[in-house]
Amino acid sequence: MSNAFATEWTAVLLAAVVGLMAMIAMFIGNLILSPKRASQLKGIPYECGIIPGPYQWSQMQIRYYVFAIDFLIFDVEAVFLFPWALLLDGMDVVMFYSMILFIGLLFFGILYGWKKGVLQWR
């Protein structure tokens, strides 16, 4: 075992020990310093200050999820489009037209959603 190897791993071990000791010190400090007053409000499922009422049926709005899915679809398109645009100069014909097909499919998808009224905020 060389001297440089031992020095590097000694620094790693020392950093790990210091980190572990700091974590243990924080847990012990939390146990010692935190208030421990039990109350009925702390026993409810949500500690947000709002007392939960009786269960009521509510209709879930799907439009938020549809907008999120549309955003993810076109975000993924951008992830594939940036490297493609960077390599556009040295690209062969198959790669070029495959990306054009990909963009076309996404374009027809957005047109379909637009025609169905998915993008209308009611």
C-alpha positions in Angstrom: 0.0 0.0 0.0 1.5 3.3 -1.1 1.8 6.4 1.1 -0.4 8.5 -1.3 -3.1 5.9 -1.3 -3.2 5.8 2.5 -3.3 9.6 2.7 -6.2 9.9 0.3 -8.3 7.2 2.0 -7.4 8.7 5.4 -9.0 12.0 4.3 -12.1 10.2 3.1 -12.4 8.2 6.3 -11.8 11.4 8.4 -14.6 13.2 6.4 -17.0 10.3 6.9 -16.3 10.2 10.6 -16.7 14.0 11.0 -20.0 13.8 9.0 -21.3 10.9 11.1 -20.4 12.7 14.3 -22.1 15.9 13.1 -25.3 13.9 12.2 -25.3 12.2 15.6 -24.8 15.5 17.4 -27.7 17.0 15.5 -30.0 14.1 16.5 -29.0 14.4 20.1 -29.4 18.2 20.0 -32.9 17.7 18.6 -33.8 15.3 21.4 -32.5 17.6 24.1 -33.7 21.0 22.8 -37.0 20.2 21.2 -40.2 20.9 23.1 -42.1 17.9 24.3 -45.6 19.2 25.2 -48.2 16.7 24.1 -51.6 18.1 22.9 -54.7 16.8 21.3 -54.0 19.0 18.2 -50.6 17.3 17.6 -52.4 14.0 17.4 -54.4 14.8 14.3 -53.2 13.6 11.0 -52.2 17.0 9.6 -50.3 19.5 11.7 -51.3 22.4 9.5 -53.6 24.2 12.0 -56.8 23.2 10.2 -58.9 20.8 12.1 -60.1 18.1 9.6 -63.8 18.0 9.1 -66.1 15.1 8.1 -65.4 13.3 4.8 -67.1 15.0 1.9 -67.1 13.7 -1.7 -65.5 16.1 -4.0 -65.1 16.0 -7.8 -61.5 15.9 -8.9 -60.6 18.3 -11.7 -58.8 16.4 -14.5 -57.6 19.4 -16.4 -54.7 20.0 -14.1 -53.4 16.5 -14.9 -54.0 16.9 -18.6 -52.0 20.1 -18.7 -49.2 18.4 -16.7 -49.1 15.5 -19.1 -49.0 17.8 -22.1 -46.2 19.7 -20.5 -44.2 16.5 -19.9 -44.8 15.3 -23.5 -43.4 18.5 -25.0 -40.7 18.8 -22.4 -39.5 15.3 -23.5 -39.6 16.6 -27.0 -37.3 19.4 -26.1 -34.9 17.0 -24.4 -34.6 15.0 -27.7 -34.6 18.1 -29.9 -31.6 19.9 -28.4 -29.0 17.1 -29.0 -30.5 16.5 -32.5 -30.1 20.2 -33.3 -26.5 20.2 -32.2 -25.6 17.2 -34.4 -27.6 18.5 -37.4 -24.5 19.4 -39.4 -22.9 15.9 -39.5 -26.2 14.0 -39.6 -27.3 11.4 -42.2 -30.6 11.5 -43.9 -32.2 8.7 -41.8 -31.6 10.5 -38.5 -32.9 13.8 -40.0 -36.2 12.3 -41.2 -36.7 10.2 -38.1 -36.6 13.4 -36.0 -38.9 15.1 -38.5 -41.3 12.2 -38.1 -41.0 12.5 -34.3 -41.8 16.2 -34.3 -44.7 15.6 -36.8 -46.2 13.0 -34.5 -46.0 15.4 -31.5 -47.5 18.1 -33.7 -50.4 16.0 -34.7 -50.9 15.0 -31.0 -51.1 18.7 -30.0 -53.6 19.3 -32.9 -55.7 16.4 -31.7 -55.7 17.7 -28.1 -56.6 21.2 -29.4 -59.4 19.9 -31.5 -60.8 17.8 -28.6 -60.7 20.9 -26.4 -58.1 19.6 -24.0 -56.2 22.9 -24.0 -59.3 25.0 -23.2 -59.4 26.2 -19.6 -63.0 26.2 -18.6 
